[in-house]
């Protein structure tokens, strides 16, 4: 009994300091916002930090009570961070530990006023801790006010740049690819969740620095850039839609393209794949890519609206240790109004036919001598800056004895804003001798000069020689078929045939038989076509053919040194290989879900190598250029492609073997 008592006393004596340390654990809970004054449509982030000197265990994730007038846009956890330290004071060794866990909530005010975020109850280790309430002021006068500097949390890594320090020198092993990637991420991210990217220091040269009225806490947004917001009828407005992203875009779906009602639209460029480049927006680093570029020409005076471009995408946001979880968002560009001024009446002549811009006009013929009663062509060409497709042929006074037989036109708009429209007019001279085509007057409105400009062509003198009137085509004229070029009809009518020659074959006698035969032939053709399409629909593309097509695409991109194309095509091939291993025809799942379908035996043989290839080509295809260069220096591209082809060959052989079995 005495022995047991001594052992119990020893255990209590030994564990007492630890029990006391646990019981006296210091826990603090703080809440702060990155801004407390804003306008409707802006956003702010509430940061909740739980700090302790030992491992912490939250009973439940903190819940923020709903506040009428504040919309919760997003929420995320920053994870748990731990730091340990040791100090020697007066010969005594003391150990310290700091554990931090933070939570973030993004809100957007929907109305003006003063709002109070109530106390947040946080349960840690069975005890309750409460934060102080926070007031938010919303008023239009606070629009475009900057965010206050993020508060430093003790013990939490701060990635703010120091003028006298080189962040690349803080990593002891610069040859390690992961460390190099982390260095670049830390420099580019600044404060990770929407903080100031350069903290007052000078920005890197060559990177555009833009100021937008947008929420920079969003994972990505769509912005429409218009070169003008006030134009005349028919004047060109260039609209460029851009995608700005803070994270890594993994999928993109153009959910809704702008309707652009009230505009004549000409496509300058519609990009099939994203070409990202760095840009700074309101002091925060983004990657920007052009989605589409259109030339818009308002049809009538008033207000024309460029409606929204809606995008649905999946993105991974950067964290302190790379990229976080995959999130899906739907974003739209803002509707933008354009003021359309009416064309002035002063200076407008009868020769104005809708041309707005700056143009030249030219009239030419195939020669100067033509036989009578035979058609020849006159070409009238308009070209210049603007939309020449909207130009109509001005009135032309043709000389007596010259008929308009036919008129056709051709037009084209170029990406640089130049365009042309050419009219080809077929004329028939009815008189012999000298014939003079008078000068043609052409008027267009120049929006730069804000006035009408008149152009006049030179007269053309023709020599009409004798011709055969019997073989000449005729142009029948009715009052409703007058042309804008001077009242001559453009419609050619042949003379009716009043009698048909006698025939020994009577269609009426065999009408029913012919109809039945034709119907049977049509039905048989439809049946054959249906069976062919049905068979094609049920046949999946041959695996080997798809693999060969992907390999050819990779080799082609390699010859062009197109790293993004190599990355995307290689990822498609890896998905195809993984789907084959999983026994599926198509790879229509997320990577993490797809590899779960692969049998365990096959995973041991291929999955590790496939995953390495997946990670490499994902970085190659979707990372910024500086990260790609680090990757290529660390792991040469040719070696990786050789390894990918080796794996492809092995899986193809396995697929053939499985098919025979």
Buried (B, 14 or more C-beta within 10 A) or exposed (E): EEEEEEEEEEEEEEEEEEEEEEEEBEBEBBBBBBBBBBBBBBBBBBBBBBBBBBEBEBEEEBEBEEBEBBEEBBBBEBEEBBEEEEEEEEEEEEEEEBBBBBBBBBBBBEEBEEBEBBBBBBBBBEEEBEBEEBEBBBBEEBEEEEBEEBEEBEBBEEBBBEEEEEBEEEBEEEEEBEBBBBBBBBBBBBBBBBBBBBBEEEEEEEEEEBEEEBBBBBBBBBBBBBEBEEBBBBBBBBBBBBBBBBBBBBEBEBEEBBEBEBBBBBEBEEEEEBEBEBBBBBBBBBBBBBBBBBBBBBBEEEEBBBBBBBBBBBBBBBBBEEBBEBBEBEBBBBEBEBEBBEBEEEEEEEBBBBBBBBBEBBBEBEEEEBBBBBBBBBBBBBBBBBBBBBBEBBBBEBBEBBBBBBBEBEBEBEEEBBBBBBBBBBBBBBEBEEBEBEBBBBBBBBBEEEEBBEBEBEEBEBEBEEBEEEEBBEBEBEEEBBBEBEBBBBEEEEEEEEEEEEEEEEEEEEEEEEEEEEEEEEEEEEEEEEEEEEEEEEEEEEBEEBBEBBBEBBBEBBEEEEBBBBBBBBBBBBBBBBBBBBEBEEBEBEBEEBBEEBEEEBBEBBBEBBBBBBEBBBBBBBBBEBBBEBBBEBBEBEEBBEBBBEBBEBBBEBBEEEEEE
